[in-house]
Each structure stands twice: as C-alpha cells, then as structure tokens.
Amino acid sequence: MTPSLHFRPLRPAVAADGASTLDLLITVQPPERLAEEPNQSRPPLNLALVIDRSGSMIGRKLCYARKAAQFLAGELNDRDHLAIVTFNSAVNVLVPSQPVRDPLRFISAINTIQAGGATALFDGWRAGATEVANQLNPQGLNRVLLLSDGQANKGLTNQRRIANRVEGLTQRGISTSAFGLGSSFDEDLMGAIASAGDGTLAQIESPEQLDDLYASELQGLAGTLARRVGIRIAPRHGAQLVEVFNDLEKLEDGSLQLPNLRAGQELTVGLRLQLPAWVPNQEICSVRLAWNSPGGDGRQELQASFTLPVMAATDLQGLAADAVVAEQLALLQANRQRRLAIEQLDDGDIDGAEDTLLSATALFSLIPDSELTRRELRMLEEKRALLRQDQNLSRKRLSRESLRSRLNIWSGGDGSA
C-alpha cells in the first residue's frame, strides 16, 4: 500500500511576465487499507509502559494511572509484548517484556505500584527502552509509552541531551510517546521527547482521561501505515523555497520529518515559493516522500513533480484564492504565533503574548468563515483569557497546539487541540 502526494496552490497559476509568489499546500494521502480481520489488520506491538510514581503521583493520579495501565494490558494479545516499568528516585522493572498471554499477570503487578520520591524520568525511559530493544521486532511496532506528571529532577535532566538519546533509539526503530499529566509536568521536555521519538504527545489535564488516551494510542498504532516519514522539496528552474510554514525537524538525509502516517489521517505541509517570470509547462518543484512501512524491509520512496499554467501578472492578481488552502496556511501560521507567545510568556511579557495571540486571531479574519476557523478563534480567545487567569495552563495548551504541524497530538480532553 503506497501513499499519494497531492498539490494544491493558493492560486491556480503563476506569472509569465514577472516574479510571483506561490503559496502551496502539499498533502500526503494515506492509502486505503484492505478490509481484514481485526487481529490481522495491524502488526504486532512491542510496548513498554513507563509510569512515573514519584511523590506527586500519590492519590487520584496514581489510581487512574494503574486503571489505565490495566486497560492497556487487557487490550493486547499473545502477538504483542509488554513491559511495565515504574520510576521515582529509582527504577523498577515490574514486569520484563514478554508476550501478553495472560493480562492478569500484568494487572496484578500494576496493582502494587505505590508513589513516593523524586523524578528520574530519563532513567525510567531508558529502562523501558531497553525492555523494548530486548524484544525488538522488525515486523512490528516498537514503542515506549512514557507517563509523567512532573519535571525531571534526578539523573540526566538536560532536554537536548535527553532528546538526542531518544532520537538515537528512534533511528533503530523504537519510537517514544510522551504523556504529560496534570499541571506540573515539563511540556517542553515532553514535546521534545515525542518529537525526537516520532511518537504521540499528550497533555492530560485530568487522570480520568487516561483510558481514552491509551485507547487512542492503541488505535493509532494499529492504524500506522508509515513511520519515519520524510519529505524533501526541491524547487526547479530558478524557483526558491522561501518558507515552510510547518515547524519540522530535519532528518539525517536533509529531508523534513513528518508525523507517522495513519489510516484516515492526511499530513499537510504548507510552503511559499518565489518564482521568476515563468515558462509554460515548466516544472516548479519536485517532491520526494520517503518512509518505513511497519513490517517492511528498508526505506520506500515516492516522487512527484508540480506545474501550473502561466498568465499575465495583472490577471493573476484577480484570481480568487482557494479557501481551503488559505484556511490551512492560516492554521499553520497561527501555530507559529502560539510559539512566539510562549517565548514572550517565558520572558514575563504577558502584554506581548496577548498582542501576539490577537495577531494570530487576525489571520482568520482574512479568510471565509468555516467550522475550523470558528474553532481556532475560540481556542485563541480561550488562551488569551487564561493568560490573566492561569498562565501555566495557558502555556501548556499553547504548547500543545503549537506542535500540531509537526507531531501526532492526542486531541482528547478539553477539545482545544
């Protein structure tokens, strides 16, 4: 099954008699999956569930974390491997990685988890990653699920160094999802881990959401069609790539990393090209998509190129903009404005952050009304109000929303992302 590439310009032509700017949306369309039996429609899973049991998890948080872990164990089968790891000041491998033949063995171990101590987050992640690596299945999906409600304060705590270690494991085929619970976790660190780990980022405001999160993660894993997805954009004939509106990381080969491609979920990249006077039928850019298929052998590739009609610049200015493209580009730019607002918050400039969110709101006043634009406006207004009421919560939600253009983000909970 092969994905497809689709090109959708903001305006359907470029200028023949002078320079022009071309805003373009590239969509990666997932292939349609064949109808199969449920147990055969996904590759086997090799998971490690790594649970923070530091002192801040005591009470309701740990109770729901245990409950959600029990749900996860009950959803797997003997094709799958699962390890249970907990951490506070120290790390405990409660259940080494093994096939899930009897969920009760995992559930009984989960019920023994007690809270107390500091947060050796990296050590906990590393122990879970080791369990996954010990059972590495090239034909399956290998992932660490990291759950924490706090900030790393023991062992390795540097965000860049942790992300580099996570990325190194990702290149070996082991991904990491990062789930932050409550109001005290480090959203920047968890976002960096999920990004480097080619996994899911979730920011959970209430422990009651954990069941839904794990169900969503399992569904996402079952529907994963391509991982380590990279896209390379090559302008032709004097065209220049001015800007990519998504904030995407570069892979080793120089391509831009996209989230995993899942069944029923498109990936979009927005970009701006600057063109000299253009010649009819001349290729504007070529695109190479590369990915790893779960259970596949080696890297797969797809290439496509893009051309547009030409016309006089005065006629081009009179063409109507594509409303869908305008909407998606505004969304990507608003995500970037959220990141700027976070930087201003961190500098103590609440007024500046509020002005930045107002400028993000203005992006949607220039495009037709739609359900998506109304939703975005509600979200931005909510974050502006929270700036004065709960700066910490506003920052966490802004962080989650700002990362939508580069990560798989869990959209449960408050519905704001």
N, C-alpha and C positions, 0 to 999 in steps of 0.2 A: 504494500500500500504506500503510495507516494503522495506527499502534499503538493499543492499547486501555488503558484505565485500570480497575484493579480495587481495591476497598476491602475490607480485612479487619480488623475490630476485635478487640481482645484479648478482649472480652466482647460478646455479641450483642445488647445492649440498653443503654438509659440510664435514669436515674431520673426518674420523673414527679413525685415529691413532695419533691424537694430537689436540691441541687447534686451533680454527679457528675463524675468524671474519666474521660475516654475516651482510651485508647491505641489508635493506629490505624496500620496498615501500608497504604501506597498502593503499588501495583505497576504499573509501566509494562511492558506485554507487547508485545514486538516482533511485527510481522505476519509471517506465514509467506511465505517467498519462493517465487515460482514456479520450477519446475524449468526451467533454461535451460542453454545451452551454457556451459562454464566461462569462455570469453573474453568472453561477453556478459553474464555474471551480475554483473559489477562495473563501476563507472565507471572511466575511465582514471585513472591515478595520475600525479601530478606531484610528484616527490620530490627532496629534496636530502639527501644523506648527508654529515654534517659530523663529521669524525673528529679527535679530539684526538691530536696527535702530539708532545706535549711530552716532556721527558726521562723522565718516569716511565712512559711507554708502551713504552720500549725492551724488546726481547726478546719473551717469550711473548705479552704483551698485544697488541702491535702485529701480531705474526704472525697471531694469531687474528682481530684486527680486519680485517686485509686479507682473510683467508679468508672471513669472514662477509660483507664487502662484495662479494666475488666471487660469493658465493651470491645476494645480493640482485640484482646485475646480471643474473645468469643466469635469474632468475625473472620478469623484466619482459619486455615485448614492445614492438613499434613503436607501440602505442597509448599507451604510457607515456613520460614524460620523466624523466630522472635527471640530477642534477648531483653531482659528487664534490668536496667542499671539505675541506681539512685546515687545522689551525691549531696553532701553538705561540706564540712571541712575535709571529709574523706570520701572515697568512692567505694561503693559496694555493688558487685555484680550479683544481683539477687537470683537471676536465672541466666546461665550462659546460653548462648544462641543454640537453638535446637528446633526441630520440626514441631509444629503445633498439633500434635496428635491428641492431646488431652488439655483443653483450656483450663481445667481445674487446677492443674499444676502451677500455671502462671497466676491464676486468680488467688490461690492460697498464698503465694509469695507476695503478691501485691498487697494483700490484706495486712501484712506485717510491717509495712512502711510507717515509720514514725519521723516526726520533724524535730529539728534542733541543729544548731551550729551555723557556720559561715557558708559561703557560696563558692566552691571550687568548680566553677562552670566548665572551664576548659578541660580539666581532668575528667569530669563526668562525660563530656562529649568524646574525649579521646578513648575512654574505656568502652563506650558504646560503639564507636567507630571500629575499634579493634575486634569486637564481637562480630560485627558485620563483615569485616575483612577476613576473619577466620572462616567464614562460610560463603565467601564471595561467589556469586552465581552469575556468570556472563550472560546466561539466558534469561535472567530475571531482573527485577528492580531492587537495588540495594540502597537502603536509606536509613539515616539516623533521624529520629524524631526527638528533638530537644525541647523540654518544657521547663521554664524557669520564671519565677516571679520577682527576681532580684537582680542585682548587679554583681558581676564577677569581682570578688574581693580576696580571693586566695589562689595561689599558684599563678599561672600566666593570665594577665588581665588586659594586656595591650590589644586594642581592637584590630589593628593592622596585622599584627603577628598571628592572632587567632584566625583571622580571615584567610591569611596566607596558608595556614595549616589545613584549614577546611578546603580551600581550593585545591591544594595538592592531592587531597583524597578524592575530590570530585573528578580529577583527571584520571584517577584509577577506576572510576565507575561507581563510586559511593557518594551519593548526594546527601544533603542535610536540610531538613526543615526546622525552622525556629519558631517556637510558640511562646510569646510573652504573656504572662498572666498578671492581671491587676494593674496597679498604678506605679509600682516602684521599679519595674524592670528597665534595663537599658535598651531603649528602642533602636539606638544607632548600632549597638553591637549586634543585636538580634537581626536587624536588617542586613548588616554586613555578612553575618553567618549565612543567612538564607540566600543572599546574592552569590556569595562565593560557593555555596553548596548546591546551587542550581535546584533549590527546593522551594517550599512554600513559606511565606511569612504570615504569621497570625498574631494579632494583638487582641487579647481576650480580656474584656473588662469585667466579666463575671465568671466564676468557675462553673456555673450551670451551663455555659456554652461549650464545655469541653466535649461532651458526647457528640454534638453536631460537628465540631471541628474534626474529630477523629473519623467520623463517618464521611465527611467531605474529603479528608486526606486519602482515605482508602479508595473512594470513588475516583479521585484524581489520579492516584497510582494505577488503578485498574484501567483508566482511560488514556494513559500516557502512550502516545504514538511515536514521539520523537523526543530525545533528550540531547543536551549539549548542542542546542540549535544555534547555528551561527549564520549571519548574513553579511555578505560583502557587496558593497555598492561601488561600481566603477563608472564614473562619468566618461563620456566619449566626445571626440571631435571638439575639444576646447570647452566643453561644459565643465563647471566647477561645482563641487558639493560644498555649499555654504554652511549648512547646519543640519544636524539630525536632532529632531525635537525630543525623541526618547533619550533618557539618560542611560545609555547602555555601556556595559563594560566590554573591553577588548579581549578577545581570546588570543591564544599564542600565535595563531596564523594571521592575526591582524583583522579578522572579521569581528563583527559586533555580536555579543551574546544575547539571545532572546530567551524568554522562559521556555520551559518544556511545552511541547505541542500536545494538547489533549483533545480527545474526541469532542466535537461540537464546540470548540473554542478557537476562534481565529486569533492570530497575532498580527498586530499592525505596527508599521514603522512610518513615521512622518518625517519628511525631509524637504529641504529647499535647495534648488539648483539655480545657478546663474549661467545663462546661455548667451553666447554672441548671436549675431544675426544667423538664422538657421536655414539649412538647406532641406528641401522636401525629401522625405524617406530616409533621412539620416538618423542613425541610432543615437539616442540621447544618453542612455546609460544601460549597462548590463548588471545583472544581479546574480550572485551565486549563493544558493542556500545549501548548507551542509548540516548533517545531523547523524546521531546514532539511534538506530531502532532498538528497542528492548528485545533482546534475544538475537539481534542481528550481528553480523560479523563485519567490523570495520565501519568506516565513515561512508555515508551516502551523500550524493550531491545532486542538485538540480540547478540549471542555469536558464535564464530568460533575459530578453532584451526589450527595450521600450522605445517607441517612436510616437510622434504626434504630427498632425497637419500643421502647416505654417500659413500665416496670413499677415497682413499689414498690422503694425503696432497699434494704430488708431482703432482698427476693427477689433483687435484682441482686447483692448480696454473695455469694449462694450459688451463682451461676453459675460453672462451670468456665472457666478461661482457655484460649484457643486456643493449643495448644502451639507451633504454627509461628510465630505472631505473637510469643509470648514469647521464642522462640529468636532470632528476627531482631532484636528490640529489645535483647536482652541482648548480641548481637553488636555492634550499633551503640554501645551504652554502653561496652562493653569497648574498642572502638576509641578512644573519647574518653578512657578511663582510660590507655591507652597514651600518648596525647599529654601527659597530665599527668605520667606517669612520665618522659617525655623532658625536660620542663621541670625536674623535680626532679634528674635526672641532670646537666643543664646547670648547676644551682646547686650541684653537688657533694654532693647529698643522696642517697646510694645507699640508705640505710636507708628513706628516704621513698619512693623509687621502688619498692623491693621491697614495701613495705606497699601501695602503690597497685596493683601487679600482683596482690597477694593479694586485694585488694578486687574487682578485675576477675574473678578466679577465682571469687569467691563469687557473682557474678551467675549463673553457670551451675549452681551448686548448688541453685538455686531452681526449675529447670525440668527437664522429663523428659530422661532420657538419650537421646542420639542420636549418629550419626556426626559431625555438625557440632560438637556440644558437646564430644565427646571430642577432636576435632581442635583446637578452640580451647584446651582445657585443656592439651594437650600443648605448643602453641605458647607459651602464657603461662608454663608451667613452664620451657621452654627459655630464654626471655628472662630469667627470674629467675635461672637458673643462670649465664647469660652475664654478668649484672651484676657478678659477682665474678671471672669468668674473662677476659672480653674486653668491656669496657664499650663500646668503639667499635662492635663488631659487634652487640652488643645494641641500641645506639641505632639503627643503620641498619635492623635488622629491625623494631624497634618503629615506626620512622618509616614504613616501607613498609606495615605492617599498619594503622597508624592512619589511613592515607589511603584505605583501601578503600571507605569510604562516600561518597567524592566523586570518585574517579578510576578510570579503567581502569588496573589494576595488572597487570603481567605476573607470572604465577604460576609461572614455571619455577624451576629451580634447586633450592633446599633444600626446596621444597614447603611452606614455612611461611606462604605468603600466597596 
